[in-house]
Amino acid sequence: MRTLVLGYGNPGRGDDGLGPALVAGLEGRTAAAVTLQTAMQLQPEHVLDLEAHDRCLLIDAGLETPAPFRFEPLRPRRDASAFSHALSPWALLHVYRTTLRRPPPPVFLLTIAGSRFGLGETLSVPARRHLDRAMAFVITWLADARAVAG
Amino acid sequence: MTEQHFRHLENADNPQNLRRVAIDPVTRVEGHGKVTLLLDGDNRVRQARLHIVEFRGFEKFIQGRPYWEVPVLVQRLCGICPVSHLLAGAKAVDRLVGVDRIPPSAEKLRRLLHYGQVLQSHALHFFHLASPDLLFGFDSEAEKRNILELLRRDRFRDIALEGIRLRKFGQEVIRAVIGKRIHGVGPLPGGMNKHLSAADRALLEPQLDDVLGWARNGLELIRSLYLANADYHRRFAVIRSHFMALVTGDGAHELYDGKIRIQGDDGKILFDQLEDQRYTEFIHEQVKSWSYMKFPYLAALGPEEGWYRVGPLARVNACDFIDTPEAEAARREFLQLDQGLPVQASLAYHWARMIEILHCAERIRELLADPDLYAGELEARGERRHEGIGVIEAPRGVLIHHYRVDDDGLVTKANLIVSTTHNNTAMNEAIRQVAAEYLDGRELTEPLLNRIEIAIRAYDPCLSCATHAIGRMPLVVELVDAEGKSCQRLARHSDGSVEAA
């Protein structure tokens, strides 16, 4: 099973870098069928990354997310996001469905709780704790094929 | 003569008595800028300006950093074409370590990286940002003018998807060379850190037939769109200027390393084979109080006569030939637009941009077959110097990085002239032309104001800092009356919904 783990956010903006930080922590610890990828923002091109995999995990940081993280299956949903530079995860799935004319593979969203998103900041102390908990969860999830069923 | 025909609209005589309309921010460009128009009681345009409203200060905070950090640091200037800053910074650092020419393998790897970068940046600009205006029409509803709407329409879906696939391919080339699509690591002082892997060659090469096909389709799209309404497109935002571009020793189109050529507005070559290391002798900059972006000009001609344009249109106009066959054939056809004279229409930038996408795809195919990418020396060494200058053709035009370092290798001075800055006078002249030709004396509407943005968009300006908070970008349009009171205000929220504020 080909799995994509895509962490997105800006590492130059404090806890916004939680997604890329988790992916960096997975380097060298995953099977060959797992693709690790980072991005600043979700863009239409990521549809083509989803297309090449059987299941996908998107990892973001959330300001109002209950600590330490929230995990949920995603459904396509059209929203009014006006910027093709920064799609919401559900809008990305909607673009997938309308563009490729078929349902996307199972996609899950892991949102890690963050609190400080200032320019030039590093990860906050609470965010690092949340990151450790999320990392343990992702490693288990990757090993557990049943997770595909949501 | 490159007289600014609409220069009289730069400064109104009595601005306090005029109605002010602001387009803030300019949309579907990289970064933040705004346009202000001052109108009198009869809706006659008295002033039109493009303002760059963000102060970056990048040159200041590079100071004090060790020179070897520079290429990685300067990538953070931009989220769209970080590779341009990486490469210009790397070329400057090569000079700092006493290397005037890096080994062939390293140069070819950098070129591959650069062609991937130009291809993806041009695809992003044309398909994501500019094509909705051209395909839906200048007067179409604002909500429709974006790539997602193109993808939803049966008639545009295939071409939009090809644009996305083109960009993805360019991003994959970048990842193959420097490890990541954005902010990867590859160039070292005097060379590169690794060869291309056989696995990445196996991934990229099979895609090239498709990539070339998509590039041809994109070129045919802009060609047919432009020619379908040729008179209008030729006149819209047209200005007459000189052009600046890098060329090779024999005058070929060049993106990574060449000499500077200045072509006059009449097609004559004014200056040729200028050494990029001596740019301070022939490029000077003017400061104006109302913009954070400077106004460069040719020192020999002065600020009134010496302004010029850079970017795809400048490169395709100024070169003697393009050294890949399909792009060269496209260039020859393009130059027939104005009977062999330089093409001056702002919207022709899009056409030139698509010629360059095809050129990049052709070049990438050549390079992937070159054994030097997979073996050979990667790093050269020399005697340390205190000054280094790196110049490349970024997607948007000539990009200059200039550093001075002390004996400890710490940067004491940095000067960056980015591509968009070269086009500052041209963009202002273009919006003044549009304001005078299309808006003057008319009741302003959103489609009319969009024409201002279309003129700016043709230049693909990169005003970006690439670090704005997602979903928190301020988006407010405000109409202010002659007394300075706000008449109308619209705000766009993070979910994209718009309401009166």
HADDOCK unambig.tbl for C-alpha pairs under 7 A between the chains (distance, minus, plus):
assign (segid A and resid 45 and name CA) (segid B and resid 164 and name CA) 5.70 0.50 0.50
assign (segid A and resid 45 and name CA) (segid B and resid 168 and name CA) 5.93 0.50 0.50
assign (segid A and resid 80 and name CA) (segid B and resid 495 and name CA) 5.60 0.50 0.50
assign (segid A and resid 80 and name CA) (segid B and resid 496 and name CA) 4.68 0.50 0.50
assign (segid A and resid 80 and name CA) (segid B and resid 497 and name CA) 5.99 0.50 0.50
assign (segid A and resid 81 and name CA) (segid B and resid 495 and name CA) 5.03 0.50 0.50
assign (segid A and resid 81 and name CA) (segid B and resid 496 and name CA) 4.41 0.50 0.50
assign (segid A and resid 82 and name CA) (segid B and resid 496 and name CA) 5.03 0.50 0.50
assign (segid A and resid 84 and name CA) (segid B and resid 147 and name CA) 6.80 0.50 0.50
assign (segid A and resid 84 and name CA) (segid B and resid 148 and name CA) 6.98 0.50 0.50
assign (segid A and resid 98 and name CA) (segid B and resid 152 and name CA) 6.09 0.50 0.50
assign (segid A and resid 99 and name CA) (segid B and resid 151 and name CA) 5.81 0.50 0.50
assign (segid A and resid 99 and name CA) (segid B and resid 152 and name CA) 6.83 0.50 0.50
assign (segid A and resid 99 and name CA) (segid B and resid 157 and name CA) 6.94 0.50 0.50
